[in-house]
Amino acid sequence: MTTTIEKENAVKNAVILISDPLSEEGLQPLREAEGVELKIRTGMTPAELLLAVKEVDALLVRSQTQVTREVIEAAGNLKIIGRAGVGVDNIDLEAATERGIIVVNAPDGNTNSAAEHTIAMMTALARNIPQAFLSLKEGKWDRKRFVGVELKEKTLGVVGLGRIGAEVARRAKGQRMSVIAYDPFLTEERAKEMGIAVGTLDEVVAAADFITVHTPLMKETRHLINADRFAKMKDGVRIINCARGGIIDEVALYDAIESGKVAGAALDVFETEPFTGHRLLDLPQVIATPHLGASTIEAQESVAIDVGRDVVRFFGGNPVRNPVNMPSVSHEVLAKIGPFFDLAEDLGAFISHLADKPLTEVNIRYAGDLAEFDVRPLTRNALKGILKRNLGTHVNDVNAKYLADSIGIGVTEHKSAQTKGFQHLITVEVKAGDETHSVSGTLLNVLGERIVKVDDYVVDVVPAGHLLLIKHKDQPGAIGRVGTLLAEENINIATMQVGRSTAGGDAIMMITVDNEVKPEEVGRLLEIEDIHAVRTIDL
């Protein structure tokens, strides 16, 4: 009988190119596997890389090598790309997926390293350690100047409670700090299990003595901590960012420190890197490191080992553990369900805007022709659409279900032959606290994707572009007042659909506009009489 280890080492004639420096420990799984030929060529120019990838079966990189579409298309035999680290910003995932090349990374390898660095930066900030050391090197013995504060009995606000944020929260509790956290997927039940409090983003920043951010950087989180949020904080708050540059508005941070609102900041990441010569570094209240969150010997070894093992598993015919994209599917499956991939994702993206509370459950119903097939790939696409809004672009077809499970979202599939007049119908339903929302969609011959129902309202909407979902009282004048206000704001209406449950009751408007609607414009819409709610949805 062949053991799992023997299977995973049973690699046959795999040529693996390593183009960035990896630790020797990280190379061991590859060196120990039978049938592997390693080619280690670091520091190549782009032109040299194009030549080097032509005949290899696998490519292992860190962050230096740029695996562009050109590189992928030049690699005639490439089957798998391994990224020894978390992010895959340097890999063209779309190009890899198109070519049927699987991409793997090491999402857990630097969790401990990043959490430790965050705690170290917070402690150094609280006790003025770097400033005191520099003063001592200058020959000064200035104890009074560097009086610090204790972490004990202070409140730590954690913005983003993923793997690293959760680990930071656990360690802060060990320092006898109180912890309050904000995360779009953090439920009261999970917070209670962790022994922490949960709040909205504004509640967290208002309550905290120290604030640390651990969210991905994307459109919704860029400058998440801005001038308005600084104004809501306690006087003398301290800020830590060991996550992503750009989450904190650096101009607003500088002004908040200068005004005395913020007592100090500890920064490991910056909007533009390398980060040198910036006026933030001139402030004595700021301490900084050059993006060292994952820079430990152990983390470098761990991510390399994880990726090396996954590559060996792949060539041994075993499932990889940390896939980033979806391998190519068979032509038979693609012919049946492939046309619905975009619709499933768009329905998920649409419904992600409807719930105000953390999601606890996702139910996806497939009706009509779709009920005959294995629809799990469509479910993953719908989950991807739901999760990407808050978790970022690293969410994909393969890891969406894993991520949903990890944050406590239950996912179920249902099939039925009944479609209520449609040849095929997909309905995505989410539960969030005491809220339940649903959206249904179909593909129409020639016309393409359509949303045909939102909650209890029948509509006919193309899920694309900038959408306004307005809930209002069904009475004369409501539509006209909305149209007038949008005209005053120079917002052009492309399409409008109205749905209602009963005459004179509640109704919705689904409006497609030519440009993004700003928060202040949403505020003006909410001031209109009989308008109950306004949501902006960008697809």
C-alpha positions as CSV (number, residue, x, y, z in Angstrom):
1,M,0.0,0.0,0.0
2,T,1.4,3.4,-0.9
3,T,1.3,6.0,1.9
4,T,0.3,9.6,1.4
5,I,3.9,10.7,1.9
6,E,5.1,8.3,-0.8
7,K,2.4,9.6,-3.2
8,E,3.4,13.2,-2.6
9,N,7.0,12.4,-3.3
10,A,6.2,10.5,-6.4
11,V,6.9,13.4,-8.8
12,K,7.7,12.4,-12.4
13,N,10.2,14.5,-14.4
14,A,9.2,18.0,-13.2
15,V,11.5,20.9,-14.0
16,I,11.1,23.6,-11.4
17,L,12.6,27.1,-11.8
18,I,13.2,29.2,-8.7
19,S,13.7,32.8,-9.7
20,D,13.8,34.5,-6.3
21,P,15.9,33.6,-3.2
22,L,14.3,30.9,-1.1
23,S,15.7,29.5,2.2
24,E,17.5,26.2,2.0
25,E,14.9,24.8,4.4
26,G,12.2,25.8,1.9
27,L,13.9,23.9,-0.9
28,Q,14.1,20.7,1.1
29,P,10.6,19.4,0.1
30,L,11.7,19.8,-3.5
31,R,15.2,18.3,-3.1
32,E,13.7,15.3,-1.4
33,A,11.1,14.6,-4.0
34,E,12.0,12.1,-6.7
35,G,12.0,13.1,-10.3
36,V,12.5,16.8,-9.6
37,E,15.1,18.9,-11.5
38,L,15.7,22.2,-9.8
39,K,16.9,25.3,-11.7
40,I,17.9,28.1,-9.4
41,R,18.4,31.4,-11.2
42,T,17.8,34.5,-9.2
43,G,18.2,38.1,-10.2
44,M,17.3,37.6,-13.9
45,T,16.3,40.4,-16.2
46,P,12.8,40.2,-17.7
47,A,14.3,39.1,-21.0
48,E,16.3,36.3,-19.3
49,L,13.1,35.2,-17.5
50,L,11.2,34.9,-20.7
51,L,13.9,32.5,-22.0
52,A,14.2,30.6,-18.7
53,V,10.5,29.7,-18.4
54,K,10.1,28.2,-21.8
55,E,10.7,24.6,-20.8
56,V,9.9,24.5,-17.1
57,D,6.9,22.8,-15.4
58,A,6.8,25.0,-12.3
59,L,7.9,28.5,-11.3
60,L,8.5,29.5,-7.7
61,V,8.8,33.1,-6.8
62,R,8.7,35.6,-4.0
63,S,7.8,39.2,-4.6
64,Q,10.7,40.3,-6.9
65,T,9.8,38.3,-10.0
66,Q,7.0,39.8,-12.0
67,V,5.0,36.9,-13.5
68,T,3.3,38.9,-16.3
69,R,1.0,37.7,-19.1
70,E,4.1,37.8,-21.4
71,V,6.0,35.4,-19.0
72,I,3.0,33.0,-18.7
73,E,2.5,32.9,-22.5
74,A,6.2,32.3,-23.1
75,A,6.1,29.2,-20.7
76,G,5.0,26.4,-23.0
77,N,5.0,23.6,-20.3
78,L,4.2,25.6,-17.2
79,K,1.6,23.9,-15.0
80,I,1.9,25.6,-11.6
81,I,3.2,28.8,-10.1
82,G,4.1,29.0,-6.4
83,R,4.3,32.3,-4.5
84,A,6.3,32.0,-1.3
85,G,4.2,34.5,0.6
86,V,0.7,35.8,1.0
87,G,0.0,38.3,-1.8
88,V,0.1,37.4,-5.5
89,D,0.2,41.0,-6.8
90,N,3.2,40.1,-8.9
91,I,1.4,37.3,-10.7
92,D,-1.1,37.7,-13.5
93,L,-3.9,35.4,-12.2
94,E,-6.2,36.0,-15.1
95,A,-3.5,34.9,-17.6
96,A,-2.6,31.9,-15.5
97,T,-6.2,30.8,-15.2
98,E,-6.7,31.2,-18.9
99,R,-3.8,28.9,-19.6
100,G,-4.9,26.3,-17.0
101,I,-2.0,27.1,-14.7
102,I,-2.7,26.7,-11.0
103,V,-1.3,29.3,-8.7
104,V,-0.6,28.5,-5.0
105,N,0.7,30.7,-2.1
106,A,1.4,30.4,1.6
107,P,-1.4,32.3,3.4
108,D,-0.5,31.2,6.9
109,G,3.2,31.3,6.9
110,N,3.7,34.8,8.1
111,T,0.8,35.2,10.5
112,N,2.9,34.8,13.6
113,S,5.6,37.0,12.3
114,A,3.2,39.9,11.3
115,A,1.4,39.6,14.6
116,E,4.6,39.7,16.7
117,H,5.8,42.7,14.7
118,T,2.5,44.5,15.4
119,I,2.8,43.9,19.1
120,A,6.5,44.9,19.1
121,M,5.7,48.1,17.3
122,M,2.8,48.9,19.7
123,T,5.1,48.3,22.7
124,A,7.9,50.4,21.2
125,L,5.5,53.2,20.5
126,A,4.0,53.2,24.0
127,R,7.4,53.3,25.7
128,N,9.3,55.5,23.2
129,I,12.0,52.9,22.8
130,P,13.5,54.0,19.4
131,Q,13.5,57.6,20.4
132,A,15.2,56.9,23.7
133,F,17.8,54.7,22.1
134,L,18.7,57.4,19.5
135,S,19.0,60.0,22.3
136,L,21.2,57.7,24.3
137,K,23.5,57.2,21.3
138,E,23.8,60.9,21.1
139,G,25.3,60.9,24.6
140,K,22.2,62.1,26.4
141,W,20.6,60.6,29.6
142,D,17.1,62.1,29.3
143,R,14.8,59.9,31.3
144,K,12.0,62.5,31.8
145,R,11.6,63.1,28.1
146,F,10.7,59.6,27.3
147,V,8.1,58.7,29.9
148,G,5.7,56.3,28.2
149,V,2.3,54.6,28.9
150,E,1.4,51.1,29.8
151,L,-0.6,48.7,27.7
152,K,-2.3,47.2,30.7
153,E,-6.0,48.2,31.0
154,K,-5.9,50.2,27.8
155,T,-8.3,49.5,24.9
156,L,-7.0,48.2,21.6
157,G,-9.1,48.8,18.6
158,V,-8.5,46.1,15.9
159,V,-9.8,47.1,12.4
160,G,-10.0,43.8,10.4
161,L,-10.1,40.5,12.3
162,G,-8.6,38.1,9.8
163,R,-5.8,35.7,10.7
164,I,-3.3,38.4,11.7
165,G,-5.9,40.7,13.3
166,A,-7.2,37.8,15.4
167,E,-3.7,36.8,16.5
168,V,-3.0,40.4,17.5
169,A,-6.2,40.5,19.5
170,R,-5.2,37.3,21.4
171,R,-1.8,38.6,22.2
172,A,-3.2,42.0,23.4
173,K,-5.4,40.2,25.8
174,G,-2.3,38.6,27.2
175,Q,-1.1,42.1,27.9
176,R,-4.3,42.6,29.9
177,M,-5.7,45.0,27.3
178,S,-9.4,45.3,26.5
179,V,-10.0,44.6,22.8
180,I,-12.8,46.0,20.6
181,A,-12.8,44.9,16.9
182,Y,-14.5,45.9,13.7
183,D,-14.8,43.5,10.8
184,P,-17.6,43.2,8.2
185,F,-17.9,39.4,9.0
186,L,-17.4,39.6,12.8
187,T,-20.5,38.3,14.6
188,E,-21.4,38.8,18.2
189,E,-21.0,35.1,18.8
190,R,-17.5,34.9,17.4
191,A,-16.5,38.0,19.4
192,K,-17.9,36.5,22.6
193,E,-15.9,33.3,21.9
194,M,-12.7,35.4,21.6
195,G,-13.5,37.4,24.7
196,I,-13.5,40.7,22.8
197,A,-16.1,43.4,22.1
198,V,-17.5,44.1,18.6
199,G,-18.4,47.5,17.2
200,T,-18.9,49.5,14.1
201,L,-15.8,51.1,12.6
202,D,-16.7,54.5,14.2
203,E,-17.4,52.9,17.5
204,V,-14.1,51.1,17.5
205,V,-12.0,54.2,16.7
206,A,-13.9,56.3,19.3
207,A,-13.3,53.7,22.1
208,A,-9.7,52.8,21.5
209,D,-6.5,54.1,23.1
210,F,-4.4,52.2,20.5
211,I,-5.7,51.3,17.0
212,T,-4.2,48.7,14.7
213,V,-5.4,48.0,11.1
214,H,-5.4,44.6,9.5
215,T,-7.6,44.9,6.4
216,P,-6.6,44.2,2.8
217,L,-6.1,47.3,0.6
218,M,-8.8,47.9,-1.9
219,K,-11.2,50.6,-3.1
220,E,-13.4,50.3,0.1
221,T,-10.4,50.4,2.5
222,R,-8.2,53.0,0.9
223,H,-7.9,55.9,3.4
224,L,-10.3,54.0,5.7
225,I,-8.6,55.9,8.5
226,N,-8.9,59.5,7.3
227,A,-9.4,63.0,8.7
228,D,-13.1,62.3,9.6
229,R,-12.1,59.2,11.5
230,F,-9.2,60.9,13.3
231,A,-11.7,63.5,14.5
232,K,-13.8,60.8,16.2
233,M,-10.9,59.3,18.1
234,K,-9.8,60.0,21.7
235,D,-7.2,62.7,22.2
236,G,-3.8,61.0,22.6
237,V,-4.7,57.9,20.6
238,R,-1.8,55.9,19.1
239,I,-1.9,54.3,15.6
240,I,-0.2,51.1,14.3
241,N,-0.2,50.0,10.7
242,C,1.7,46.8,9.8
243,A,-0.9,45.7,7.2
244,R,-1.0,47.7,3.9
245,G,0.1,51.2,3.0
246,G,-2.9,53.3,2.0
247,I,-5.3,52.1,4.6
248,I,-4.3,55.2,6.6
249,D,-4.4,58.6,4.9
250,E,-0.8,59.7,5.6
251,V,-1.5,63.4,5.1
252,A,-4.4,63.2,7.6
253,L,-2.2,61.3,10.0
254,Y,0.5,63.9,9.8
255,D,-2.0,66.7,10.5
256,A,-3.5,64.7,13.4
257,I,-0.1,64.2,15.0
258,E,0.8,67.8,14.5
259,S,-2.5,68.9,16.2
260,G,-1.9,66.7,19.2
261,K,-5.0,64.5,18.4
262,V,-2.7,61.5,17.8
263,A,0.1,61.0,20.3
264,G,2.1,58.8,18.0
265,A,2.2,56.3,15.2
266,A,4.1,53.1,14.4
267,L,4.3,52.3,10.7
268,D,5.7,49.3,8.8
269,V,3.9,49.9,5.5
270,F,3.4,53.0,3.4
271,E,1.4,54.3,0.4
272,T,4.6,54.5,-1.7
273,E,7.6,52.3,-1.0
274,P,10.5,52.7,-0.6
275,F,9.3,55.3,1.9
276,T,12.2,57.8,2.4
277,G,12.3,61.5,2.8
278,H,8.7,61.8,3.9
279,R,7.8,64.5,6.4
280,L,6.1,61.9,8.6
281,L,9.6,60.6,9.4
282,D,10.5,64.0,10.7
283,L,8.0,63.8,13.5
284,P,9.5,62.6,16.8
285,Q,6.1,60.9,17.6
286,V,6.5,58.5,14.6
287,I,8.5,55.3,14.6
288,A,8.8,53.2,11.4
289,T,10.3,50.1,9.9
290,P,10.8,49.3,6.2
291,H,8.0,46.7,5.7
292,L,9.5,44.1,8.0
293,G,6.2,42.4,9.1
294,A,7.0,39.1,7.5
295,S,10.8,39.4,7.7
296,T,11.8,36.8,10.1
297,I,13.9,33.7,9.4
298,E,11.0,31.5,10.5
299,A,8.5,33.2,8.3
300,Q,10.7,33.1,5.3
301,E,11.3,29.4,5.9
302,S,7.7,28.7,6.6
303,V,6.2,30.2,3.4
304,A,8.9,28.6,1.3
305,I,8.3,25.1,2.8
306,D,4.5,25.5,2.4
307,V,4.8,26.4,-1.2
308,G,7.4,23.7,-1.9
309,R,5.2,21.0,-0.4
310,D,2.2,22.2,-2.4
311,V,4.2,22.0,-5.6
312,V,5.3,18.4,-4.8
313,R,1.6,17.5,-4.0
314,F,0.5,18.8,-7.3
315,F,3.0,16.8,-9.3
316,G,2.2,13.8,-7.2
317,G,-1.4,14.0,-8.4
318,N,-2.7,15.2,-5.0
319,P,-4.9,18.2,-4.3
320,V,-3.0,21.3,-3.4
321,R,-3.8,23.0,0.0
322,N,-3.5,26.7,-0.8
323,P,-4.8,27.3,-4.4
324,V,-5.3,30.9,-5.4
325,N,-7.1,30.3,-8.7
326,M,-9.2,27.7,-10.4
327,P,-7.7,25.0,-12.6
328,S,-9.2,24.7,-16.1
329,V,-12.5,22.7,-16.1
330,S,-13.4,20.1,-18.6
331,H,-15.1,21.2,-21.9
332,E,-18.2,19.2,-21.0
333,V,-18.7,21.0,-17.7
334,L,-17.8,24.4,-19.2
335,A,-20.3,24.0,-22.0
336,K,-23.1,23.5,-19.5
337,I,-22.4,25.9,-16.6
338,G,-19.7,28.1,-18.0
339,P,-22.1,30.8,-19.3
340,F,-23.5,31.3,-15.8
341,F,-20.1,32.0,-14.1
342,D,-20.4,35.8,-14.5
343,L,-24.1,35.8,-13.5
344,A,-23.4,33.9,-10.3
345,E,-20.6,36.3,-9.3
346,D,-22.6,39.4,-10.2
347,L,-25.5,38.2,-8.1
348,G,-23.1,37.7,-5.2
349,A,-21.6,41.1,-5.6
350,F,-25.0,42.7,-5.8
351,I,-26.3,41.1,-2.6
352,S,-23.2,42.0,-0.7
353,H,-24.4,45.6,-0.7
354,L,-27.8,44.7,0.9
355,A,-27.0,43.5,4.4
356,D,-25.9,45.9,7.1
357,K,-24.9,43.2,9.6
358,P,-22.3,40.4,9.4
359,L,-23.4,37.5,7.2
360,T,-24.1,34.2,8.9
361,E,-25.7,32.1,6.1
362,V,-25.7,32.0,2.3
363,N,-28.3,29.9,0.5
364,I,-28.0,29.5,-3.3
365,R,-30.9,28.0,-5.2
366,Y,-30.6,26.6,-8.7
367,A,-33.7,26.0,-10.7
368,G,-34.6,24.7,-14.1
369,D,-31.9,23.3,-16.4
370,L,-29.1,24.1,-13.9
371,A,-30.6,21.6,-11.4
372,E,-29.3,18.8,-13.5
373,F,-25.6,19.6,-13.2
374,D,-22.9,19.8,-10.6
375,V,-23.2,23.5,-9.7
376,R,-20.4,23.8,-7.1
377,P,-18.2,25.9,-9.4
378,L,-21.2,28.4,-9.7
379,T,-21.5,28.4,-5.9
380,R,-17.9,29.3,-5.5
381,N,-18.3,32.1,-8.0
382,A,-21.3,33.5,-6.1
383,L,-19.3,33.4,-2.8
384,K,-16.5,35.1,-4.5
385,G,-18.8,38.0,-5.5
386,I,-20.1,38.2,-1.9
387,L,-16.8,38.2,-0.2
388,K,-14.6,40.3,-2.5
389,R,-16.3,43.5,-1.4
390,N,-14.8,43.2,2.1
391,L,-12.0,40.7,1.7
392,G,-10.4,42.0,-1.5
393,T,-9.4,40.7,-4.8
394,H,-7.4,37.7,-3.4
395,V,-10.8,36.0,-3.0
396,N,-11.3,33.6,-5.9
397,D,-13.3,30.6,-7.1
398,V,-11.1,28.1,-5.3
399,N,-10.6,29.8,-1.9
400,A,-14.1,31.4,-1.5
401,K,-15.7,28.4,0.2
402,Y,-12.7,28.1,2.5
403,L,-12.8,31.7,3.5
404,A,-16.6,31.6,4.1
405,D,-16.1,28.6,6.4
406,S,-13.2,30.3,8.2
407,I,-15.3,33.3,9.1
408,G,-18.4,31.3,10.1
409,I,-20.6,31.7,7.1
410,G,-22.7,28.6,6.4
411,V,-23.2,27.8,2.7
412,T,-26.0,25.6,1.3
413,E,-27.1,24.7,-2.2
414,H,-30.6,23.8,-3.3
415,K,-31.9,22.5,-6.6
416,S,-35.4,22.5,-8.1
417,A,-36.9,21.9,-11.5
418,Q,-39.4,24.7,-10.9
419,T,-38.4,28.1,-12.3
420,K,-41.6,30.1,-12.3
421,G,-41.4,30.9,-16.0
422,F,-37.7,30.9,-16.6
423,Q,-35.6,28.2,-18.3
424,H,-33.0,28.6,-15.6
425,L,-32.8,30.7,-12.4
426,I,-30.2,31.4,-9.8
427,T,-31.3,32.8,-6.4
428,V,-28.7,34.0,-3.8
429,E,-30.1,34.5,-0.3
430,V,-28.1,35.8,2.6
431,K,-28.9,36.0,6.3
432,A,-27.3,38.6,8.5
433,G,-28.6,38.8,12.1
434,D,-32.4,39.3,11.8
435,E,-32.1,40.4,8.2
436,T,-32.8,38.2,5.1
437,H,-32.1,39.4,1.6
438,S,-32.3,37.6,-1.8
439,V,-31.6,38.3,-5.4
440,S,-32.6,36.2,-8.4
441,G,-31.1,36.3,-11.9
442,T,-31.1,34.5,-15.2
443,L,-29.6,34.5,-18.7
444,L,-31.9,35.7,-21.5
445,N,-31.2,34.6,-25.1
446,V,-29.3,37.4,-26.9
447,L,-30.0,39.9,-24.1
448,G,-27.6,38.3,-21.5
449,E,-27.7,38.7,-17.7
450,R,-30.7,40.0,-15.9
451,I,-31.7,40.5,-12.3
452,V,-35.3,39.5,-12.1
453,K,-36.1,39.8,-8.4
454,V,-34.7,41.7,-5.4
455,D,-36.2,40.6,-2.1
456,D,-40.0,40.6,-2.8
457,Y,-39.8,43.0,-5.8
458,V,-40.0,41.9,-9.4
459,V,-37.5,43.9,-11.6
460,D,-35.7,43.5,-14.9
461,V,-32.1,45.0,-14.4
462,V,-28.8,44.4,-16.1
463,P,-26.2,43.7,-13.3
464,A,-23.5,46.1,-14.5
465,G,-22.2,49.6,-13.9
466,H,-23.3,52.1,-11.2
467,L,-26.6,51.2,-9.7
468,L,-28.9,52.9,-7.2
469,L,-31.3,50.8,-5.2
470,I,-33.9,53.1,-3.6
471,K,-36.6,51.9,-1.3
472,H,-39.6,54.3,-1.0
473,K,-43.3,54.6,-0.4
474,D,-45.3,53.8,-3.5
475,Q,-47.1,57.1,-4.2
476,P,-47.1,59.7,-7.0
477,G,-44.2,62.1,-7.2
478,A,-41.5,59.9,-5.6
479,I,-39.9,59.0,-8.9
480,G,-40.0,62.6,-10.1
481,R,-38.4,64.0,-7.0
482,V,-35.5,61.5,-7.3
483,G,-35.0,62.3,-11.0
484,T,-35.0,66.0,-10.3
485,L,-32.4,65.7,-7.6
486,L,-30.1,63.5,-9.8
487,A,-30.4,66.1,-12.6
488,E,-29.4,68.8,-10.1
489,E,-26.3,66.8,-9.2
490,N,-25.6,66.3,-13.0
491,I,-26.0,62.5,-12.6
492,N,-27.4,61.0,-15.8
493,I,-29.9,58.2,-15.6
494,A,-29.3,55.4,-18.1
495,T,-32.1,53.0,-17.1
496,M,-34.8,52.9,-14.4
497,Q,-36.9,50.0,-13.1
498,V,-39.6,50.2,-10.5
499,G,-40.9,47.2,-8.5
500,R,-43.6,47.1,-5.8
501,S,-45.2,44.5,-3.6
502,T,-48.6,46.1,-3.2
503,A,-50.1,49.3,-4.4
504,G,-49.5,52.1,-2.0
505,G,-47.1,50.1,0.1
506,D,-43.3,49.9,-0.2
507,A,-41.6,50.0,-3.6
508,I,-38.1,50.0,-5.0
509,M,-36.4,51.9,-7.8
510,M,-33.4,50.3,-9.5
511,I,-31.6,53.1,-11.4
512,T,-28.5,52.7,-13.5
513,V,-26.5,55.9,-13.7
514,D,-23.5,57.0,-15.8
515,N,-21.1,57.8,-12.9
516,E,-20.5,56.9,-9.3
517,V,-22.9,58.5,-6.8
518,K,-21.0,60.2,-3.9
519,P,-22.0,59.8,-0.2
520,E,-23.1,63.4,0.0
521,E,-25.4,62.8,-3.0
522,V,-26.8,59.8,-1.2
523,G,-27.4,62.0,1.8
524,R,-29.5,64.4,-0.3
525,L,-31.6,61.5,-1.7
526,L,-32.3,60.3,1.8
527,E,-33.7,63.8,2.7
528,I,-36.5,63.4,0.1
529,E,-39.9,62.7,1.7
530,D,-40.9,59.0,1.7
531,I,-37.5,57.7,0.7
532,H,-36.7,55.0,3.2
533,A,-33.2,53.7,2.1
534,V,-30.6,54.3,-0.6
535,R,-27.8,52.0,-1.5
536,T,-25.1,52.4,-4.1
537,I,-24.0,49.3,-5.9
538,D,-21.0,49.3,-8.2
539,L,-20.6,46.2,-10.4
